């Protein structure tokens, strides 16, 4: 019976986009160029460093690190966490010179200050912690 119950939860999570959105923690999903520019402007105004996860729905390592990225967004609230799908937002991905996924880009005052390519959790948390302390 417990297995049946968890299947019900799984199937409802998979079809309910509100559940899916709430599982992103403090990560803002970028769905337009205007939203991207607004978030970068907001961060610049508030003196926040931005962390951007460039990923793709078909990328295995991206899927594996997504829950960890969400946890970081809840733990390090001094930073602004964004997520960009490289296939949906190709112009933003090109602007940030994204060649592989996942790529994590750190932006301060509208300029890229750091970048990590790959799903290395320890290295990502080290960078996030470093910038959150500096923020």
Secondary structure, DSSP 8 states (H G I E B T S, - for coil): -HHHHHHHHHHHHHH-HHHHHHTTTTEEEE-SHHHHHHHHHHHHHHT--EEEEEE-TT-HHHHHHHHHHHHHHHH-TTSEEEEEETTT-HHHHHHTT--SSSEEEEEETTEEEEEEES--HHHHHHHHHHHHHH-
